[in-house]
Amino acid sequence: MMTTTLKAQSIAVVRDSNRIIDNVDVQLSSGEFVGLIGPNGAGKSSLLRVLAGLHKADAGQVSISTGNHTNVLLQQLPDRERAQLLAYLPQQETPAWPLQVEHLVGLGRAPWHRPMSGKSGRDAQAIERALQITELTNFRHRIVTTLSGGELQRSLLARVFAGEPKIILADEPIAALDPYHQLHMMELLAEHAQQGGSVFAALHDLSLAARFCSRLVLIHHGKVIADGQPVQVLTTENLQQVYGISAYVECRDDGVVIIPRKRVL
């Protein structure tokens, strides 16, 4: 898998005279699973949409470097090539049609073939693998509109994996999942990074973020407050400043344990 780097420089997003994102620099490279953390309204979703090329920043630029390109502006890449490199999973998505799960997952292969062309052997293999790793093989013929919220989220994640992107941008990918499937999906995202891909995911579960992510980016009011290893970011001071809580923080070999104690008014 080629080395790929996604870089945002001096990004600003303004809405109704409010700076939702304020002069943010962030970089994501192959092999990294980076957690984007911060309270509600911090700007996490807006930043992810800019990085995915779905929202134009009011200032700054997003560039990408791969084996074929060096610091090419994201918007200059052809749509098909960008879709092959990068997959985006939104926070909430409601399927527009009553597709079978297998067909929904198969939409992840769209960037890899021409319109109206048939499904290739590579497509079939990628779809089957995505169903298997997300434990959805027995759901393949279920209609997506009949799924629970967690089952639908797993199907949407399977669609992402079916596309075999180098970069995965995910907005709260485990929010609707039970603890078993939260761990399972975090393991799959971590494995994607370990195999040479990269993941940038907005997360609210700080303990899981600390357990699985190689790096955390903490934002508040659209600004990056901290960027580094979980133990460097999840300090009692940062938790109080950003989340407004007093918390017990224990650094262990398998991650950082965080137990909120009380709100700090």
VENPE-V436425 format. One record per residue. N is the residue number from 1. RES is the residue in one small letter. SS is DSSP state (h for helix, s for strand, l for the rest). Layout:
n-><N,N>
res-><RES,RES>
ss-><SS,SS>
This chain:
n-><1,2,3,4,5,6,7,8,9,10,11,12,13,14,15,16,17,18,19,20,21,22,23,24,25,26,27,28,29,30,31,32,33,34,35,36,37,38,39,40,41,42,43,44,45,46,47,48,49,50,51,52,53,54,55,56,57,58,59,60,61,62,63,64,65,66,67,68,69,70,71,72,73,74,75,76,77,78,79,80,81,82,83,84,85,86,87,88,89,90,91,92,93,94,95,96,97,98,99,100,101,102,103,104,105,106,107,108,109,110,111,112,113,114,115,116,117,118,119,120,121,122,123,124,125,126,127,128,129,130,131,132,133,134,135,136,137,138,139,140,141,142,143,144,145,146,147,148,149,150,151,152,153,154,155,156,157,158,159,160,161,162,163,164,165,166,167,168,169,170,171,172,173,174,175,176,177,178,179,180,181,182,183,184,185,186,187,188,189,190,191,192,193,194,195,196,197,198,199,200,201,202,203,204,205,206,207,208,209,210,211,212,213,214,215,216,217,218,219,220,221,222,223,224,225,226,227,228,229,230,231,232,233,234,235,236,237,238,239,240,241,242,243,244,245,246,247,248,249,250,251,252,253,254,255,256,257,258,259,260,261,262,263,264,265>
res-><m,m,t,t,t,l,k,a,q,s,i,a,v,v,r,d,s,n,r,i,i,d,n,v,d,v,q,l,s,s,g,e,f,v,g,l,i,g,p,n,g,a,g,k,s,s,l,l,r,v,l,a,g,l,h,k,a,d,a,g,q,v,s,i,s,t,g,n,h,t,n,v,l,l,q,q,l,p,d,r,e,r,a,q,l,l,a,y,l,p,q,q,e,t,p,a,w,p,l,q,v,e,h,l,v,g,l,g,r,a,p,w,h,r,p,m,s,g,k,s,g,r,d,a,q,a,i,e,r,a,l,q,i,t,e,l,t,n,f,r,h,r,i,v,t,t,l,s,g,g,e,l,q,r,s,l,l,a,r,v,f,a,g,e,p,k,i,i,l,a,d,e,p,i,a,a,l,d,p,y,h,q,l,h,m,m,e,l,l,a,e,h,a,q,q,g,g,s,v,f,a,a,l,h,d,l,s,l,a,a,r,f,c,s,r,l,v,l,i,h,h,g,k,v,i,a,d,g,q,p,v,q,v,l,t,t,e,n,l,q,q,v,y,g,i,s,a,y,v,e,c,r,d,d,g,v,v,i,i,p,r,k,r,v,l>
ss-><l,l,l,l,s,s,s,s,s,s,s,s,s,s,s,l,l,s,s,s,s,s,s,s,s,s,s,s,s,l,l,l,s,s,s,s,s,l,l,l,l,l,l,h,h,h,h,h,h,h,h,l,l,l,l,l,l,l,s,s,s,s,s,s,s,l,l,l,l,l,l,s,s,h,h,h,l,l,h,h,h,h,h,h,h,s,s,s,s,l,l,l,l,l,l,l,l,l,l,s,h,h,h,h,h,h,h,h,h,h,h,h,l,l,l,l,l,l,l,l,h,h,h,h,h,h,h,h,h,h,h,h,h,l,l,l,h,h,h,l,l,l,s,h,h,h,l,l,h,h,h,h,h,h,h,h,h,h,h,h,h,h,l,l,l,l,s,s,s,s,s,l,l,l,l,l,l,l,h,h,h,h,h,h,h,h,h,h,h,h,h,h,h,h,l,l,l,s,s,s,s,s,l,l,l,h,h,h,h,h,h,h,l,l,s,s,s,s,s,s,l,l,s,s,s,s,s,s,l,h,h,h,h,l,l,h,h,h,h,h,h,h,h,l,s,s,s,s,s,s,s,s,l,l,s,s,s,s,s,s,s,s,s,l,l>
